[in-house]
């Protein structure tokens, strides 16, 4: 059977045609289309495989974003997502070829590395992705107190503006995501819509949890207890500029980095496509994809 590998780009009919195979493979996509319909704005750059009838039988998406390198520059990332092969076409190396095509495109277009989260390493190992530790510090809160976290959809416009302003004031550290206001997957628009994130906002700053784990915070003063006391654990960058505020408030450092299969059975993998040093990058749970 002749299979064609094509660049589907973004905001194209071929992208929309990929929804069939994505729905076949992921309950998450079936939920998306049930809620938003079958034509909605992808937040990815797509690569597709077609059969002899020009039907999409496999898909790989890239989500461009930038993170700080910790030295005043940026690392251009292309996050790998929506990797799907139709059930009838599996075990033919199609997904591996699409991933290799995506990596070649990213290299040609000035990206530095391609991160992903997965519980299925074999496909990616076969085309040069490597396991990396989920670089970060794990902390435990010995004094959990009742604290009202709410969904992003419940935040007022003023609270959202306040959070963005606080984040922009936060000093750079290696791995800090450059979040645009809209469109991109790693935008503030998407972050506030994420059903896994909940927020606490006070006059002293903000905190956000991924499920039950503190993923990010910024305290305007020295006291972080009111912001973060409702979380029992935290996963933060070792370079987090306010880490000491938690330690001073009674939180305990219990581990460095996360083991493989760290979140929902997934682990972080990375493929470098430039000469820039991407080792030791922190991957915030706020921006998990």
N, C-alpha and C positions, 0 to 999 in steps of 0.2 A: 504494500500500500504506500503510495506517495504521500508524504506529509510535508506541508509547506510551513516554514517558520517565518513569521512576519513581525514587523514593528507596528504595533497598534496605536502607539502614541497616546494622546490624551484628548478627551472630549470628541471621540469619533464614534461612528456607527459600529465599527469593528469592536470597540470597547464594549458598547452596549450588547453586542452579540455574544460577548464572553460571559454574560450573566447566566446563561443556561448552564454552562459547565460549573460555574461558581455555586449556583444553587444546588446542583447535583452533589457537590462535594461538601458544602458547609451549611449547617443549620443557621449559622449567623447570617449568611447571605439570604437565606429564605426569609429570615426575620426582617432584614433590610428592605427587601422588595415588597413584602407584605405591608410594611409601614409607609414606604416612600414611592412605591410603584417601580416599574421596570426601567424607567429612564430617569436617572438622577445623576448628579455630578460625581464622577469618580474622583478620588483624591490621589490617584496614582498615574504613573506612566506605564503603559501596558505593552506586553509582548505576548504573542499568541501563536498557537499551532493550528493549522487547518487541515482537514481531510480532503479527499478528492472532490467532495461536493462543496468545498469552501465553507464548511461548518467549523466553528471554533471547537476544538477538542481539548485544548489545554491553555492555561493562562499563567503568567507571572507579572506581578506589579512591582514598580519601584516608587517609593515615596521620598522625594528630595527634602532634605532639611540640613541645617547647619548647626554645629555646636562649637563652643569656644575651645581653643586648644590650650587655654590657660596662660598664654603668653601674648595676648592681644590680637591673635589671629583666629581663623576659623578652620574647621575641618568640614568638608563637604560630604555629607552622608547620603546614601541612597538605600533606604530601608526596604528590605524584601518582604512582600506580603502577597496575599491572595494567590498562592501557588496551588494550582489545581489541575488535575488531569482526569478526564472523563473515565469512568470505570472500565469501559470497553477498550481503552487505549493504554492502560497502565502496563508497567514492566517492559517498556520499549525504549527507555532512555529519553523520553520526550521532555519531561520536567528538567532533567539535567541539562539538556541542550538549551532549553529556554533560559535557564539560570545562567549558563555560560554566555548566551547572547546578551542577556541583560548586563552582565558584568563587563563584557566588551564595550557595550554602548556607554556604560557609566565611565569607563576609563577614557574613552574618546571624548566624552563631554565634560571632563575636568573634575569628576568626583574622586574622592580619596578612598572611601571604603564602603562596603555593603554589609550592614548588620542585619540580623534577623533573630527571631525567637522561634524555637521549634522543639518538638518532641521526636522528630524523625530526622536523625542526623545523616543517615546513609546517603540520601540523594545529594545533600550539600557537600559532604566530605568528598564525594566522587568528582566534584568540580571546584575543589580548592578552598572551600570554607573550612574554618577551624573553630573548635570550641574555645571560648574564652571565659574566664571567670566574670561573673556579674560584679564588677569592681565596685565596692562600696563598704560601708560600715554598718553593722547591725547593732542596734541598741535596744535595751529593754527598760521600760518605765516601771519602777517599783511602786509608784504612787498614782495609779490610774484614778482619775476623778471624773464625775459626770460632766460631759462637755457636749454641747449641741453642734454637731456637724450636719450640714444639709447638702442636698444635691445642687449641682451647678445650675439646673433649671430654676431653682428657688432663689438664687442670688439676685439682688437688685442690680440695676445698671450702675448705681453708685458703688456697690460692693465690687463689681467686676472691674470697674475703672481703678479702684483702690488696689486690688490684687495685682493688676497689670503694672501699676505705678511702683508698687513694692518690689515686684520681680525685676523691673528694669533698674531699680536702685541697688539690687543685690550685686555685690562684686562678682566679676567673672571667675569661674573656676573651670578646670578641664572637664568638658562634658555638658556644660550649661547650654541648654537648647535655645537657639534664637527663634522665638515664637512670633510669627507674623500675626496680624489680627484676624485674618480670614482666609478661606479657601483650603490651604494646605492641611494635611492630616495633623501636623504638629502645630496647628494654629491655636490661638486662644479660643476661637469659635468652637473648635472641636473639643478642646480640653474641657470647656465648661459644659459640653454636651455629654461627656463620657459618663456612662452609667456606673462605672466602677469607682468613680472619684466622689468624695464628699469633702465639704469645705467648712472651716470655722473662720469667721472674720470678726475681729474686734478693732477697737481704736488703736490697739497696739500692734497690729499686723494680721497675718493670715497663716493658716495651716491647711494642708490637704492630705487626705488619706487615700491610698489605693486599697480598697476593701478595708481591712483593719490595720493596715501598716502605714505609719507616717511616711509620706513620700517627699514632702517639701514643706518648708515654712520660712517665714521672714518676720522677725520680731523687731519692731522699731526701737524698743527700749531693751533693757537688760533682762527682762522677765519673759521667758517663753512658756511658763507653766500654764497660764490661762489659755494659750493658743493650742498647746500640744498635749495637755494632760489627759485628753480623752482617748489617746492611742496607747496601746500596750507595748508596741514595738515600732522601730523605725528602720528604714533602709535609706541611707543618705550617702552622698559623696564624701570620701575621706577628706576632700578639699572644701567641704561645705563651710562657708565663711562664718556660720553661726553655730557650728557643732558644739563649741564650748559652752554655749548657753544651755543646752540640754544637759551636758555633763555636770555643769554647775548646779543645775536644778534637780539633780538626783538620778538622772538616767545613767545606765551602766552600759559600757561597751562590752558586747559579748562575743563578737566575731568580726573577722575581716573577710570581705568578699562573700559571695553566695556559692554554694555547691552547684554542680550541674543539676538540672531539673529543679530549678529554684522557684518558679511561679507556675502553678497549674501544670506541673510536669514538663515545663519547657526550660530550655537553657539558651544562652546567648551564643551565636556563632557570628564570625566576622570574616570577610575577605577583603584584603587590601588590594587596591588597584593603582596606587600611586606610591611615590617615595616618602610621603609624609608619615611620620610616626603616629600611628593610631593605637598603640599599645596602652593598656591601663585606662581606657576610656570608661567613664561612669555612664550607666544607662538608667536614667530616672524612671521610676514607676509612673510618674505623672504623664510621661510621654511614651509609655509602653504601647507597642503596636503588634 
